[in-house]
Amino acid sequence: MRFEHLGAQPRIHPDAVVAETAVVSGDVTIGAGCQVLHGAVITADGGAVTLGEHVIVMENALIRGAAAHPVHIGSHVLVGPMASISGATIDDEVFLATGVRIFNGARIGTQSEVRINAVVHLRTVLPPETVVPIGWVAVGAPAQVLAPDRHDEIWALQHDLDFPGYVFGLDRATPDLMVQLTERYGSSLARHADDRRVD
């Protein structure tokens, strides 16, 4: 299914294959030789999403661009089933395994591997040829790659990256943080009410 969002329609190369049950919405460019499988969602929520050539987006993956954080995925990238990419840059020849989470402002260097259920946190920079092991967390710039049982160290690094401030423009110390966050973000997402199906 293809949708116009905020006046922009997806641009899909004629050599790309997009499953009928995939959703492609807004300012999305899909390059030659790409494969977007069933249940995948690629949505430009105010910020563009660009896929290079020969990108494979597997079942139920989510790729989301935001106004301050567009998504750019280079060529020859595999995005595994149930992976989630939000507002990040993925260089060429990267492997993103099943269930990975890549957050806003992250950059994944060429020929890197983010393995099953691993996380690359916001504003984190992975140099080329970096491996994030199964279930591990990469955080910071330059990235530190830590086992999930090192929560205190991860949180110490993550705290300074300021998720609510960086992504939503809100101070973490705001007493009604979640009220403001959900109302502001909900208002932004409500713009989908005016989407128009174009396929």
VOLO-294775 format. One record per residue: residue number from 1; residue in three letters; y, z, x of N, C-alpha, C in turn. Coordinates in Angstrom, 1 decimal. Atoms other than C-alpha are relative to their C-alpha. Example, Ala and Ser with C-alpha at 12.3 -4.5 7.8 and 13.67 -1.06 7.14 Angstrom:
REM residues 2
i / aa / n_py / n_pz / n_px / ca_py / ca_pz / ca_px / c_py / c_pz / c_px
1 / ALA / -1.2 / 0.0 / 0.9 / -4.5 / 7.8 / 12.3 / 1.2 / 0.0 / 0.9
2 / SER / -1.1 / 0.0 / -0.9 / -1.1 / 7.1 / 13.7 / 1.1 / 0.8 / -0.8
REM end
This chain:
REM residues 199
i / aa / n_py / n_pz / n_px / ca_py / ca_pz / ca_px / c_py / c_pz / c_px
1 / MET / -1.2 / 0.0 / 0.8 / 0.0 / 0.0 / 0.0 / 1.2 / 0.0 / 0.9
2 / ARG / -1.2 / 0.1 / -0.7 / 3.4 / -0.9 / 1.3 / 1.2 / 0.3 / -0.9
3 / PHE / -1.2 / -0.4 / 0.8 / 6.7 / 0.6 / 0.2 / 1.3 / -0.2 / 0.8
4 / GLU / -1.4 / 0.0 / -0.5 / 10.4 / 0.0 / 0.7 / 0.5 / 1.4 / -0.1
5 / HIS / -0.6 / -1.3 / 0.0 / 12.1 / 3.2 / 1.7 / 1.3 / 0.0 / 0.6
6 / LEU / -1.3 / 0.0 / -0.5 / 15.8 / 3.7 / 2.1 / 0.5 / -1.5 / 0.4
7 / GLY / -0.4 / 1.4 / -0.2 / 16.2 / -0.1 / 1.9 / -0.7 / -0.8 / 1.0
8 / ALA / 0.7 / 0.7 / -1.1 / 13.8 / -0.9 / 4.7 / -1.5 / -0.2 / -0.5
9 / GLN / 1.4 / 0.4 / 0.3 / 10.4 / -2.7 / 4.3 / -0.8 / -0.1 / 1.3
10 / PRO / 0.8 / 0.1 / -1.2 / 7.5 / -2.6 / 6.7 / -0.1 / -1.5 / 0.5
11 / ARG / 0.1 / 1.3 / -0.6 / 7.2 / -5.5 / 9.1 / -1.4 / 0.0 / 0.7
12 / ILE / 1.4 / 0.0 / -0.5 / 3.5 / -6.2 / 9.8 / -0.3 / -1.4 / 0.6
13 / HIS / 0.4 / 1.3 / -0.6 / 2.4 / -8.9 / 12.3 / -1.1 / -0.6 / -0.8
14 / PRO / 1.1 / 0.7 / 0.8 / 0.2 / -11.5 / 10.6 / -1.4 / 0.2 / 0.6
15 / ASP / 1.3 / -0.3 / -0.7 / -2.6 / -10.7 / 13.2 / -0.5 / 1.4 / -0.2
16 / ALA / 0.4 / -1.4 / 0.2 / -2.6 / -7.0 / 12.3 / -0.8 / 0.1 / -1.3
17 / VAL / 0.8 / -0.3 / 1.2 / -5.1 / -5.6 / 9.7 / 0.3 / 1.4 / -0.5
18 / VAL / -0.3 / -1.2 / 0.6 / -4.0 / -2.9 / 7.4 / -0.8 / 0.2 / -1.3
19 / ALA / 0.9 / -0.2 / 1.1 / -6.5 / -1.4 / 5.0 / 0.7 / 0.2 / -1.3
20 / GLU / -0.7 / -0.1 / 1.3 / -5.7 / -1.5 / 1.3 / 0.4 / 1.4 / -0.4
21 / THR / -0.3 / -1.4 / 0.4 / -5.8 / 2.3 / 1.0 / 0.9 / 0.7 / 1.0
22 / ALA / -1.0 / -0.5 / -1.0 / -3.5 / 2.8 / 4.0 / 1.4 / 0.0 / -0.7
23 / VAL / -1.4 / 0.0 / 0.5 / 0.2 / 3.6 / 3.2 / 0.9 / -0.2 / 1.1
24 / VAL / -1.0 / 0.3 / -1.0 / 3.0 / 2.0 / 5.2 / 1.3 / 0.0 / -0.7
25 / SER / -1.2 / -0.3 / 0.8 / 6.4 / 3.1 / 4.1 / 1.3 / -0.1 / 0.9
26 / GLY / -1.3 / 0.0 / -0.6 / 9.9 / 2.1 / 5.2 / 0.1 / -0.8 / 1.3
27 / ASP / -0.3 / 0.7 / -1.2 / 11.2 / 1.0 / 8.6 / -1.1 / 0.1 / 1.0
28 / VAL / 1.2 / -0.1 / -0.8 / 7.8 / 0.5 / 10.2 / -0.3 / -1.4 / 0.5
29 / THR / 0.4 / 1.3 / -0.7 / 6.9 / -2.3 / 12.7 / -1.4 / 0.2 / 0.5
30 / ILE / 1.4 / 0.0 / -0.4 / 3.2 / -3.0 / 13.3 / -0.2 / -1.3 / 0.8
31 / GLY / 0.2 / 1.1 / -0.9 / 2.4 / -5.3 / 16.2 / -1.3 / -0.8 / -0.1
32 / ALA / 1.2 / 0.8 / 0.0 / -0.2 / -8.0 / 16.8 / -1.2 / 0.7 / 0.4
33 / GLY / 1.3 / -0.6 / -0.3 / -3.8 / -7.0 / 16.8 / -0.2 / 1.4 / -0.4
34 / CYS / 0.2 / -1.4 / 0.4 / -3.2 / -3.6 / 15.3 / -1.0 / 0.1 / -1.1
35 / GLN / 0.9 / -0.3 / 1.1 / -5.8 / -2.1 / 13.0 / 0.4 / 1.4 / -0.6
36 / VAL / -0.4 / -1.2 / 0.7 / -4.7 / 0.5 / 10.4 / -1.1 / 0.3 / -1.0
37 / LEU / 1.2 / -0.2 / 0.8 / -7.8 / 2.0 / 8.7 / 0.3 / 0.8 / -1.3
38 / HIS / -0.1 / -0.6 / 1.3 / -8.4 / 3.5 / 5.3 / 0.6 / 1.5 / 0.0
39 / GLY / -0.6 / -1.3 / 0.1 / -6.3 / 6.5 / 4.3 / 1.1 / 0.4 / 1.0
40 / ALA / -1.1 / -0.3 / -0.9 / -3.9 / 6.3 / 7.2 / 1.4 / -0.1 / -0.7
41 / VAL / -1.4 / 0.0 / 0.6 / -0.2 / 7.0 / 6.4 / 1.0 / -0.2 / 1.2
42 / ILE / -1.0 / 0.3 / -1.0 / 2.6 / 5.5 / 8.5 / 1.3 / 0.0 / -0.8
43 / THR / -1.2 / -0.2 / 0.8 / 6.0 / 6.6 / 7.1 / 1.2 / 0.2 / 0.9
44 / ALA / -1.3 / -0.2 / -0.7 / 9.5 / 6.2 / 8.4 / 0.9 / 0.7 / -1.0
45 / ASP / -0.8 / -0.9 / 0.8 / 11.3 / 9.1 / 6.8 / 1.4 / 0.1 / 0.5
46 / GLY / -1.3 / 0.0 / -0.5 / 14.7 / 8.0 / 7.9 / 0.1 / -0.4 / 1.4
47 / GLY / 0.1 / 0.5 / -1.4 / 13.6 / 7.1 / 11.4 / -1.1 / -1.0 / 0.2
48 / ALA / 0.9 / 1.1 / -0.1 / 11.8 / 4.0 / 12.5 / -1.4 / 0.5 / 0.7
49 / VAL / 1.3 / -0.1 / -0.7 / 8.1 / 3.8 / 13.5 / -0.4 / -1.4 / 0.5
50 / THR / 0.3 / 1.3 / -0.6 / 7.1 / 1.1 / 15.9 / -1.4 / 0.1 / 0.7
51 / LEU / 1.3 / 0.0 / -0.6 / 3.5 / 0.3 / 16.9 / 0.0 / -1.3 / 0.8
52 / GLY / 0.1 / 1.2 / -0.9 / 3.0 / -2.1 / 19.9 / -1.1 / -0.9 / -0.4
53 / GLU / 1.1 / 0.9 / 0.2 / 0.1 / -4.5 / 20.2 / -1.3 / 0.8 / 0.2
54 / HIS / 1.4 / -0.5 / -0.2 / -3.6 / -3.6 / 19.7 / -0.1 / 1.5 / -0.1
55 / VAL / 0.0 / -1.4 / 0.3 / -2.9 / -0.1 / 18.3 / -1.1 / 0.2 / -1.1
56 / ILE / 1.0 / -0.3 / 1.1 / -5.8 / 1.4 / 16.3 / 0.4 / 1.4 / -0.6
57 / VAL / -0.3 / -1.2 / 0.7 / -4.8 / 4.0 / 13.7 / -1.2 / 0.2 / -0.9
58 / MET / 1.2 / -0.2 / 0.8 / -8.0 / 5.5 / 12.3 / 0.2 / 0.7 / -1.3
59 / GLU / 0.0 / -0.5 / 1.3 / -8.9 / 7.0 / 9.0 / 0.8 / 1.3 / -0.1
60 / ASN / -0.7 / -1.2 / 0.4 / -6.5 / 9.6 / 7.5 / 0.9 / 0.5 / 1.1
61 / ALA / -1.0 / -0.4 / -0.9 / -4.2 / 9.7 / 10.5 / 1.4 / -0.1 / -0.6
62 / LEU / -1.4 / -0.1 / 0.5 / -0.5 / 10.5 / 9.9 / 1.0 / -0.3 / 1.1
63 / ILE / -1.1 / 0.3 / -1.0 / 2.4 / 8.9 / 11.8 / 1.3 / 0.1 / -0.8
64 / ARG / -1.3 / -0.2 / 0.7 / 5.9 / 10.1 / 10.7 / 1.2 / -0.1 / 0.9
65 / GLY / -1.3 / 0.0 / -0.7 / 9.3 / 9.1 / 12.0 / 1.1 / 0.7 / -0.8
66 / ALA / -1.1 / -0.7 / 0.6 / 12.4 / 11.2 / 11.2 / 1.3 / -0.5 / 0.5
67 / ALA / -1.3 / 0.5 / -0.4 / 16.1 / 10.4 / 11.4 / 0.3 / 0.3 / 1.5
68 / ALA / -0.3 / -0.4 / -1.4 / 16.5 / 12.3 / 14.7 / -1.1 / -0.3 / 0.9
69 / HIS / 1.2 / 0.1 / -0.8 / 13.0 / 11.6 / 15.9 / -0.8 / -1.2 / -0.4
70 / PRO / 0.9 / 1.2 / 0.3 / 11.7 / 8.0 / 15.6 / -1.3 / 0.1 / 0.7
71 / VAL / 1.3 / 0.1 / -0.7 / 8.2 / 7.2 / 16.7 / -0.1 / -1.4 / 0.6
72 / HIS / 0.4 / 1.3 / -0.7 / 7.3 / 4.6 / 19.3 / -1.4 / 0.2 / 0.6
73 / ILE / 1.3 / 0.0 / -0.6 / 3.7 / 3.9 / 20.1 / -0.2 / -1.3 / 0.8
74 / GLY / 0.2 / 1.2 / -0.9 / 3.0 / 1.5 / 23.0 / -1.2 / -0.8 / -0.4
75 / SER / 1.2 / 0.8 / 0.3 / 0.2 / -1.0 / 23.2 / -1.3 / 0.6 / 0.5
76 / HIS / 1.3 / -0.4 / -0.3 / -3.5 / -0.4 / 23.4 / -0.2 / 1.5 / -0.1
77 / VAL / 0.0 / -1.5 / 0.3 / -3.3 / 3.1 / 21.9 / -1.0 / 0.2 / -1.1
78 / LEU / 0.9 / -0.4 / 1.1 / -6.1 / 4.7 / 19.8 / 0.5 / 1.3 / -0.5
79 / VAL / -0.4 / -1.3 / 0.8 / -4.9 / 7.3 / 17.2 / -1.3 / 0.3 / -0.8
80 / GLY / 1.3 / -0.4 / 0.6 / -8.1 / 9.1 / 16.1 / 0.2 / 0.5 / -1.4
81 / PRO / 0.0 / -0.5 / 1.4 / -9.1 / 10.2 / 12.6 / 0.7 / 1.3 / -0.1
82 / MET / -0.7 / -1.2 / 0.3 / -6.9 / 12.9 / 11.1 / 1.0 / 0.5 / 1.0
83 / ALA / -1.1 / -0.4 / -1.0 / -4.5 / 12.9 / 14.0 / 1.3 / 0.0 / -0.7
84 / SER / -1.4 / -0.1 / 0.6 / -0.8 / 13.7 / 13.3 / 1.0 / -0.2 / 1.1
85 / ILE / -1.0 / 0.2 / -1.0 / 2.1 / 12.3 / 15.2 / 1.3 / 0.0 / -0.8
86 / SER / -1.3 / -0.2 / 0.7 / 5.7 / 13.3 / 14.2 / 1.1 / -0.2 / 1.1
87 / GLY / -1.2 / 0.1 / -0.9 / 8.8 / 12.0 / 16.0 / -0.3 / -0.1 / 1.4
88 / ALA / 0.4 / 0.0 / -1.4 / 7.1 / 11.3 / 19.3 / 0.0 / -1.4 / 0.6
89 / THR / 0.1 / 1.2 / -0.8 / 6.9 / 8.6 / 22.0 / -1.4 / 0.0 / 0.7
90 / ILE / 1.3 / 0.1 / -0.7 / 3.4 / 7.5 / 23.1 / 0.0 / -1.3 / 0.8
91 / ASP / 0.0 / 1.1 / -0.9 / 3.2 / 5.2 / 26.1 / -1.2 / -0.8 / -0.2
92 / ASP / 1.1 / 0.9 / 0.1 / 0.7 / 2.4 / 26.6 / -1.3 / 0.7 / 0.5
93 / GLU / 1.4 / -0.3 / -0.4 / -3.1 / 2.9 / 26.9 / -0.3 / 1.5 / -0.1
94 / VAL / 0.2 / -1.4 / 0.2 / -3.2 / 6.4 / 25.5 / -1.1 / 0.2 / -1.0
95 / PHE / 1.1 / -0.4 / 0.9 / -6.2 / 8.0 / 23.8 / 0.4 / 1.3 / -0.7
96 / LEU / -0.3 / -1.2 / 0.8 / -5.4 / 10.5 / 21.0 / -1.2 / 0.2 / -0.9
97 / ALA / 1.3 / -0.2 / 0.7 / -8.7 / 11.9 / 19.7 / 0.2 / 0.6 / -1.4
98 / THR / 0.1 / -0.5 / 1.3 / -9.7 / 13.2 / 16.3 / 0.8 / 1.3 / -0.1
99 / GLY / -0.6 / -1.3 / 0.3 / -7.4 / 15.9 / 14.9 / 1.1 / 0.4 / 0.9
100 / VAL / -1.1 / -0.4 / -0.9 / -4.7 / 15.9 / 17.6 / 1.2 / 0.2 / -0.8
101 / ARG / -1.3 / -0.2 / 0.7 / -1.2 / 17.1 / 16.7 / 1.0 / -0.2 / 1.1
102 / ILE / -1.1 / 0.3 / -0.9 / 1.8 / 15.6 / 18.5 / 1.3 / 0.2 / -0.7
103 / PHE / -1.2 / -0.5 / 0.7 / 5.2 / 17.1 / 17.6 / 1.2 / -0.7 / 0.5
104 / ASN / -1.3 / 0.6 / -0.2 / 8.8 / 15.9 / 17.5 / 0.5 / 0.1 / 1.4
105 / GLY / -0.6 / 0.0 / -1.4 / 10.4 / 14.9 / 20.8 / -1.0 / 0.0 / 1.1
106 / ALA / 1.0 / 0.1 / -1.1 / 7.1 / 14.8 / 22.7 / -0.1 / -1.4 / 0.5
107 / ARG / 0.2 / 1.3 / -0.7 / 6.4 / 12.1 / 25.2 / -1.4 / 0.0 / 0.7
108 / ILE / 1.4 / 0.1 / -0.6 / 2.8 / 11.1 / 26.2 / 0.0 / -1.1 / 0.9
109 / GLY / -0.1 / 1.0 / -1.1 / 2.7 / 9.2 / 29.5 / -1.2 / -0.9 / -0.1
110 / THR / 1.0 / 1.1 / 0.0 / 0.7 / 6.0 / 30.1 / -1.4 / 0.6 / 0.5
111 / GLN / 1.4 / -0.2 / -0.3 / -3.1 / 6.3 / 30.2 / -0.4 / 1.5 / 0.0
112 / SER / 0.3 / -1.4 / 0.2 / -3.1 / 10.0 / 29.1 / -1.1 / 0.1 / -1.1
113 / GLU / 1.0 / -0.3 / 1.1 / -5.8 / 11.5 / 26.9 / 0.3 / 1.4 / -0.6
114 / VAL / -0.1 / -1.3 / 0.7 / -5.3 / 14.2 / 24.3 / -1.2 / 0.1 / -0.8
115 / ARG / 1.3 / 0.0 / 0.6 / -8.7 / 15.2 / 23.3 / -0.1 / 0.8 / -1.3
116 / ILE / 0.2 / -0.5 / 1.4 / -10.2 / 16.6 / 20.0 / 0.8 / 1.3 / -0.3
117 / ASN / -0.8 / -1.2 / 0.6 / -7.9 / 19.0 / 18.1 / 1.0 / 0.6 / 1.0
118 / ALA / -1.1 / -0.5 / -0.9 / -5.5 / 19.4 / 21.1 / 1.3 / -0.2 / -0.6
119 / VAL / -1.4 / 0.0 / 0.5 / -1.8 / 20.0 / 20.5 / 0.9 / -0.4 / 1.2
120 / VAL / -1.1 / 0.2 / -0.9 / 1.2 / 18.5 / 22.3 / 1.2 / 0.4 / -0.8
121 / HIS / -1.1 / -0.6 / 0.8 / 4.1 / 20.6 / 21.2 / 1.3 / -0.7 / 0.1
122 / LEU / -1.2 / 0.7 / 0.0 / 7.6 / 19.6 / 20.5 / 0.7 / 0.0 / 1.3
123 / ARG / -0.8 / 0.2 / -1.3 / 9.8 / 18.3 / 23.4 / -0.8 / 0.2 / 1.2
124 / THR / 0.9 / -0.1 / -1.1 / 6.8 / 18.4 / 25.6 / -0.2 / -1.4 / 0.6
125 / VAL / 0.2 / 1.3 / -0.7 / 6.4 / 15.7 / 28.3 / -1.2 / 0.1 / 0.8
126 / LEU / 1.2 / 0.2 / -0.8 / 3.0 / 14.7 / 29.6 / 0.2 / -1.1 / 1.0
127 / PRO / -0.1 / 1.1 / -1.0 / 3.2 / 12.7 / 32.8 / -1.2 / -1.0 / -0.2
128 / PRO / 1.1 / 0.9 / 0.0 / 1.0 / 9.6 / 33.1 / -1.3 / 0.6 / 0.4
129 / GLU / 1.4 / -0.4 / -0.4 / -2.8 / 10.1 / 33.3 / -0.3 / 1.5 / -0.2
130 / THR / 0.3 / -1.4 / 0.3 / -2.6 / 13.7 / 31.9 / -1.1 / 0.1 / -1.0
131 / VAL / 1.0 / -0.3 / 1.0 / -5.6 / 15.1 / 30.1 / 0.2 / 1.4 / -0.6
132 / VAL / 0.0 / -1.3 / 0.7 / -5.3 / 17.8 / 27.5 / -1.4 / 0.2 / -0.6
133 / PRO / 1.4 / -0.2 / 0.4 / -8.8 / 19.2 / 27.0 / -0.1 / 0.4 / -1.5
134 / ILE / 0.4 / -0.3 / 1.4 / -10.5 / 19.8 / 23.6 / 0.6 / 1.3 / -0.4
135 / GLY / -0.5 / -1.2 / 0.6 / -8.5 / 22.3 / 21.6 / 1.1 / 0.6 / 0.8
136 / TRP / -1.0 / -0.6 / -0.8 / -6.0 / 23.0 / 24.3 / 1.4 / -0.3 / -0.5
137 / VAL / -1.4 / 0.1 / 0.4 / -2.2 / 23.2 / 24.0 / 0.9 / -0.4 / 1.2
138 / ALA / -1.0 / 0.4 / -1.0 / 0.4 / 21.3 / 26.1 / 1.4 / 0.4 / -0.6
139 / VAL / -1.3 / -0.5 / 0.5 / 3.9 / 22.8 / 25.9 / 1.0 / 0.0 / 1.2
140 / GLY / -1.0 / 0.0 / -1.0 / 7.1 / 22.3 / 27.9 / 0.2 / -1.3 / 0.7
141 / ALA / -0.4 / 1.2 / -0.8 / 8.8 / 19.7 / 30.1 / 0.4 / 0.5 / 1.4
142 / PRO / 1.3 / 0.7 / 0.0 / 7.1 / 19.4 / 32.5 / -1.0 / 0.9 / -0.8
143 / ALA / 1.0 / -0.7 / 0.8 / 4.1 / 20.3 / 30.4 / -0.9 / 1.0 / 0.8
144 / GLN / 1.1 / -0.9 / -0.5 / 1.9 / 23.3 / 31.0 / -1.1 / -0.2 / -1.0
145 / VAL / 1.1 / 0.2 / 0.8 / -1.6 / 22.8 / 29.6 / -0.8 / 1.2 / 0.0
146 / LEU / 0.6 / -1.3 / 0.1 / -3.1 / 26.0 / 28.3 / -1.1 / 0.1 / -1.0
147 / ALA / 1.1 / -0.3 / 0.9 / -6.3 / 27.2 / 26.7 / 0.6 / 0.7 / -1.3
148 / PRO / -0.5 / -0.6 / 1.3 / -5.8 / 28.3 / 23.0 / 0.0 / 1.5 / 0.0
149 / ASP / 0.0 / -1.5 / 0.0 / -6.7 / 31.9 / 23.8 / 1.1 / 0.6 / 0.8
150 / ARG / -1.2 / -0.5 / -0.8 / -3.5 / 32.2 / 25.9 / 1.2 / -0.1 / -0.9
151 / HIS / -1.0 / 0.1 / 1.0 / -1.4 / 32.5 / 22.8 / 1.4 / 0.6 / 0.5
152 / ASP / -1.2 / -0.7 / -0.4 / 1.2 / 34.9 / 24.3 / 0.8 / -0.9 / 1.0
153 / GLU / -0.7 / 0.9 / -0.9 / 2.0 / 32.4 / 27.1 / 0.5 / -1.2 / -0.7
154 / ILE / -0.4 / 1.1 / 0.8 / 2.0 / 29.5 / 24.7 / 1.3 / 0.3 / -0.8
155 / TRP / -1.1 / -0.4 / 0.8 / 4.4 / 31.3 / 22.4 / 1.3 / 0.2 / 0.8
156 / ALA / -1.2 / -0.2 / -0.9 / 6.7 / 32.3 / 25.3 / 0.7 / -1.3 / 0.3
157 / LEU / -0.5 / 1.4 / -0.3 / 7.1 / 28.6 / 26.2 / 0.5 / -0.6 / -1.3
158 / GLN / -0.3 / 0.7 / 1.3 / 7.2 / 27.4 / 22.6 / 1.2 / 0.6 / -0.6
159 / HIS / -1.2 / -0.6 / 0.6 / 9.8 / 29.9 / 21.5 / 1.3 / -0.6 / 0.4
160 / ASP / -1.2 / 0.6 / -0.6 / 12.4 / 28.4 / 23.8 / 0.2 / -1.4 / -0.4
161 / LEU / -0.2 / 1.4 / 0.4 / 11.7 / 24.9 / 22.5 / 0.6 / 0.0 / -1.4
162 / ASP / -0.7 / -0.2 / 1.2 / 13.1 / 26.2 / 19.2 / -0.3 / -1.0 / -1.1
163 / PHE / 0.5 / 0.9 / 1.0 / 11.1 / 24.4 / 16.5 / 0.9 / -0.1 / -1.2
164 / PRO / -0.9 / 0.1 / 1.2 / 13.3 / 25.3 / 13.5 / 1.4 / -0.6 / 0.3
165 / GLY / -1.3 / 0.6 / -0.4 / 16.5 / 24.4 / 15.4 / -0.1 / -1.5 / 0.3
166 / TYR / 0.2 / 1.4 / -0.4 / 15.2 / 21.2 / 16.9 / -0.3 / -1.0 / -1.1
167 / VAL / 0.5 / 0.9 / 1.1 / 13.5 / 19.8 / 13.9 / 0.8 / 0.1 / -1.3
168 / PHE / -0.7 / -0.1 / 1.3 / 15.4 / 21.2 / 11.0 / 1.5 / 0.5 / 0.1
169 / GLY / -1.4 / -0.4 / -0.2 / 18.8 / 22.3 / 12.5 / 0.3 / 1.4 / -0.6
170 / LEU / -0.1 / -1.3 / 0.6 / 18.2 / 25.9 / 11.4 / -0.3 / 1.1 / 1.1
171 / ASP / 0.2 / -1.1 / -0.9 / 18.5 / 29.2 / 13.4 / -1.2 / 0.8 / -0.4
172 / ARG / 1.2 / -0.8 / 0.3 / 15.2 / 31.0 / 13.6 / 0.3 / 1.4 / -0.5
173 / ALA / -0.4 / -1.4 / 0.5 / 17.0 / 34.3 / 13.0 / 0.6 / 0.0 / -1.4
174 / THR / -0.6 / 0.0 / 1.4 / 18.3 / 33.2 / 9.6 / -0.9 / 0.8 / -0.9
175 / PRO / 0.8 / -0.8 / 0.8 / 17.1 / 35.8 / 7.1 / -0.9 / -0.7 / -1.0
176 / ASP / 0.7 / 0.8 / 1.0 / 16.1 / 33.2 / 4.5 / -0.4 / -1.3 / 0.5
177 / LEU / 0.4 / 1.2 / -0.7 / 14.8 / 30.7 / 7.0 / -0.8 / -1.0 / -0.9
178 / MET / 0.9 / 0.8 / 0.8 / 12.0 / 29.4 / 4.8 / 0.6 / -0.6 / -1.3
179 / VAL / -0.7 / 0.5 / 1.2 / 14.2 / 29.1 / 1.7 / 0.9 / -1.2 / 0.4
180 / GLN / -0.8 / 1.1 / -0.4 / 16.7 / 27.0 / 3.6 / -0.8 / -1.2 / 0.5
181 / LEU / 0.8 / 1.1 / -0.5 / 14.1 / 25.0 / 5.4 / -0.7 / -0.8 / -1.1
182 / THR / 0.7 / 0.7 / 1.1 / 12.1 / 24.1 / 2.3 / 0.9 / -0.8 / -0.9
183 / GLU / -1.0 / 0.6 / 0.9 / 15.2 / 23.3 / 0.2 / 0.6 / -1.2 / 0.7
184 / ARG / -0.6 / 1.1 / -0.8 / 16.7 / 21.1 / 3.0 / -1.0 / -1.1 / 0.2
185 / TYR / 1.0 / 1.0 / -0.3 / 13.5 / 19.3 / 3.9 / -0.5 / -0.6 / -1.3
186 / GLY / 0.4 / 0.5 / 1.3 / 12.5 / 19.0 / 0.2 / 1.0 / -1.0 / -0.5
187 / SER / -1.0 / 0.9 / 0.4 / 15.8 / 17.3 / -0.5 / -0.1 / -1.3 / 0.7
188 / SER / 0.2 / 1.3 / -0.8 / 15.2 / 14.8 / 2.3 / -1.2 / -0.8 / -0.5
189 / LEU / 1.2 / 0.6 / 0.4 / 11.7 / 14.1 / 1.2 / 0.1 / -0.6 / -1.4
190 / ALA / -0.2 / 0.5 / 1.4 / 12.9 / 13.6 / -2.4 / 0.5 / -1.4 / -0.1
191 / ARG / -0.5 / 1.4 / 0.0 / 14.4 / 10.3 / -1.3 / -1.1 / -1.0 / -0.3
192 / HIS / 1.1 / 0.8 / 0.3 / 10.9 / 8.9 / -1.7 / -0.1 / -0.4 / -1.5
193 / ALA / 0.0 / 0.3 / 1.5 / 11.5 / 9.0 / -5.5 / 0.5 / -1.4 / -0.3
194 / ASP / -0.6 / 1.4 / 0.2 / 13.4 / 5.7 / -5.1 / -0.8 / -1.1 / 0.7
195 / ASP / 0.8 / 1.0 / -0.7 / 10.7 / 4.0 / -3.1 / -0.5 / -1.1 / -0.9
196 / ARG / 0.4 / 1.1 / 0.8 / 9.6 / 0.6 / -4.3 / -1.2 / -0.7 / 0.7
197 / ARG / 1.2 / 0.6 / -0.6 / 6.1 / -0.8 / -3.8 / 0.3 / -1.5 / 0.2
198 / VAL / -0.3 / 1.4 / -0.3 / 6.3 / -4.2 / -2.1 / -1.2 / -0.9 / 0.3
199 / ASP / 1.2 / 0.8 / -0.2 / 2.7 / -5.4 / -1.9 / -0.8 / -0.2 / -1.3
REM end
